[in-house]
């Protein structure tokens, strides 16, 4: 995988949990949950094996479209959890958690730094 997909910056205090890998005939998904006290951050990368994801469904909870490194990141408020969703090549990705808008922007910006 040559695409930059995972943030290199995480808010202070978070520890990585287990990585879960799931397979379907159309994609494989890698999910990691980070923990800090009662807060969690979930990062999911889905690799579409025989096709490219083509769109991100938007809802009324869209806060902004944030561009970083040539990729559009769609930032939503999902019932009090901030979520960033994006497509890079054939990967559909998201970050979701107990984050501030500033924290999720910093996480997104850290992806292009690899």
Residue pairs with C-beta under 8 A, 6 or more apart in sequence:
1 47
1 91
3 88
3 89
3 91
4 69
4 88
4 111
4 112
4 114
5 45
5 88
5 91
5 93
5 111
6 43
6 45
6 111
7 43
7 95
7 107
7 108
7 110
7 111
8 110
8 111
8 113
8 114
9 106
9 107
9 109
9 110
10 34
10 41
10 107
11 36
11 41
11 99
11 103
13 36
13 37
14 34
14 35
14 36
14 39
14 41
15 34
15 35
15 36
16 32
16 34
17 32
17 33
17 34
17 35
18 32
18 33
19 30
19 31
19 32
20 30
20 31
20 32
21 28
21 29
21 30
21 31
22 28
22 29
22 31
25 49
26 48
26 49
26 50
26 51
27 46
27 47
27 48
27 49
27 92
28 46
28 47
28 49
29 44
29 45
29 46
29 47
30 44
30 45
30 46
30 47
31 42
31 43
31 44
31 45
32 42
32 43
33 40
33 41
33 42
33 43
34 40
34 41
34 42
34 43
34 97
39 97
39 98
40 97
40 98
41 95
41 96
41 97
41 98
41 99
42 94
42 95
42 96
42 97
43 93
43 94
43 95
44 93
44 94
45 91
45 92
45 93
46 53
46 91
46 92
46 93
47 90
47 91
48 90
48 91
48 92
49 90
51 90
52 87
52 89
52 90
53 87
53 90
53 91
53 92
54 87
56 74
56 85
56 86
56 87
58 74
59 76
61 76
61 77
61 78
62 74
62 75
62 76
63 75
63 76
63 77
63 82
63 101
64 75
65 72
65 73
65 74
65 75
66 72
66 73
66 74
66 75
66 84
66 105
66 108
67 73
68 108
68 109
68 111
68 112
69 111
69 112
71 86
71 87
71 88
71 111
71 112
72 86
73 84
73 85
73 86
73 108
74 84
74 85
74 86
75 82
75 83
75 84
75 101
75 104
75 105
76 82
76 83
76 84
76 85
77 83
78 96
81 96
81 97
81 98
81 99
82 96
82 97
82 99
82 100
82 101
82 103
82 104
83 94
83 95
83 96
83 104
84 94
84 95
84 96
84 104
84 107
84 108
85 92
85 93
85 94
86 92
86 93
86 94
86 108
87 93
95 104
95 107
95 108
99 107
